[in-house]
Amino acid sequence: MTFSEQPIRDQAVPPSWHSRFAFYDAYGPPADPPAREAMKRLSFGQRARLAFNPLAFFFGPIYFAVKGMWRKGLMLFALTLVFNFVLLTLNVPSSFDLAIACGVGALYATTANYAWYLHVRNDNRSWNVFEGMGRSKS
């Protein structure tokens, strides 16, 4: 990667996460302009590793609970229930079920990495699942 990997001192962080943490330390939240520019310079595999978490995609709220981010997992689960209720009320055809399930899984997968970074680095216990996903105001 093009940034310097600083050693992660927290024992809870497996070695496979060190490059993600180093990226977030160097460039900030994924939606901020410096992080977006830095991501453009990375290979496809490196970008995918930073932006997408396959375990969160498949296991959703369970993944968040296991990682200790149960508040965010509950909030995402509640949003999923509300979304499904709205779709049921609108009588959306069942042929869209797979697309909807993939979209919900993608929501879990794209918020998980930075959420866990905040959880470990900043002792963040917020219910806000989209923290760091929007551009900061600075």
C-alpha positions in Angstrom: 0.0 0.0 0.0 1.1 3.6 -0.5 0.8 4.6 3.1 3.0 3.7 6.0 1.7 0.9 8.2 2.1 1.8 11.8 2.1 -1.0 14.3 -1.3 -1.6 15.9 -0.9 -1.9 19.6 -4.4 -3.1 20.4 -4.4 -6.9 21.0 -8.0 -7.1 19.7 -6.9 -6.2 16.2 -5.9 -9.3 14.2 -2.9 -8.8 11.8 -5.3 -9.0 8.8 -6.8 -5.7 9.9 -3.5 -3.7 10.3 -3.5 -2.4 6.8 -7.1 -1.2 7.1 -6.4 0.6 10.4 -3.2 2.1 8.9 -5.3 3.4 6.0 -7.9 4.9 8.2 -5.3 6.4 10.5 -3.6 8.1 7.5 -6.5 9.3 5.5 -9.6 9.4 7.8 -13.1 8.2 7.0 -13.8 6.5 3.7 -16.0 9.3 2.3 -13.5 12.1 3.0 -11.8 13.5 0.0 -8.2 12.5 1.1 -9.4 8.9 1.6 -11.2 8.8 -1.7 -8.2 10.1 -3.6 -5.9 7.6 -1.8 -8.4 4.7 -2.7 -8.1 5.6 -6.4 -4.4 4.8 -6.2 -4.9 1.4 -4.7 -5.4 -1.9 -6.6 -8.9 -3.3 -7.0 -8.2 -5.9 -4.3 -6.9 -3.3 -1.8 -10.0 -1.1 -2.4 -12.3 -4.1 -2.0 -10.6 -5.0 1.3 -11.1 -1.5 2.6 -14.6 -0.9 1.4 -16.3 -4.3 1.7 -16.5 -7.0 4.4 -17.8 -10.4 3.2 -18.5 -11.7 6.7 -20.7 -8.7 7.4 -22.4 -9.3 4.0 -23.4 -12.8 4.9 -23.9 -12.6 8.6 -25.1 -9.0 9.1 -26.2 -8.3 12.7 -24.5 -11.4 14.0 -21.2 -10.1 12.7 -21.7 -6.7 14.4 -22.7 -8.4 17.7 -19.6 -10.7 17.7 -17.3 -7.7 17.1 -18.9 -5.9 20.0 -20.8 -3.4 17.9 -24.2 -4.7 19.0 -25.8 -1.2 19.0 -25.0 -0.6 15.4 -26.1 -4.2 14.6 -29.4 -3.7 16.3 -29.9 -0.4 14.5 -29.1 -2.0 11.1 -31.5 -4.9 11.9 -34.2 -2.4 12.8 -33.7 -0.5 9.6 -33.9 -3.7 7.7 -37.2 -4.6 9.4 -38.7 -1.2 8.6 -37.5 -1.5 5.0 -39.0 -4.9 4.7 -42.3 -3.8 6.2 -42.5 -0.9 3.7 -41.8 -3.2 0.8 -44.4 -5.7 2.1 -46.9 -2.8 2.4 -46.2 -1.6 -1.1 -46.7 -5.2 -2.4 -43.3 -5.4 -4.1 -43.1 -8.6 -6.3 -41.3 -11.5 -4.7 -39.0 -11.6 -7.7 -37.1 -8.7 -6.2 -36.3 -10.6 -3.0 -32.8 -11.6 -4.0 -31.9 -8.1 -5.1 -33.3 -6.6 -1.9 -31.4 -9.1 0.2 -28.1 -8.3 -1.6 -28.7 -4.6 -1.1 -29.3 -5.1 2.6 -26.2 -7.3 2.8 -24.2 -4.7 1.0 -25.3 -2.1 3.6 -23.9 -4.3 6.4 -20.7 -5.0 4.4 -19.9 -1.4 3.5 -20.4 0.0 7.0 -18.6 -2.8 9.0 -14.9 -2.0 8.5 -14.9 1.6 9.4 -17.5 1.0 12.2 -15.1 -1.5 13.8 -12.2 0.8 13.3 -14.1 3.5 15.3 -15.1 0.9 17.9 -11.5 -0.2 18.5 -9.6 3.1 18.0 -12.0 5.6 19.6 -14.0 3.3 21.9 -17.0 4.4 19.9 -20.3 3.0 21.2 -22.6 5.0 19.0 -25.9 3.8 17.5 -25.1 5.7 14.3 -24.3 3.1 11.7 -23.4 5.6 9.0 -20.7 7.4 11.1 -17.8 8.3 8.7 -19.8 7.2 5.6 -20.8 10.8 4.7 -18.3 13.5 4.0 -17.2 15.4 7.1 -18.1 19.1 7.4 -14.5 20.2 7.8 
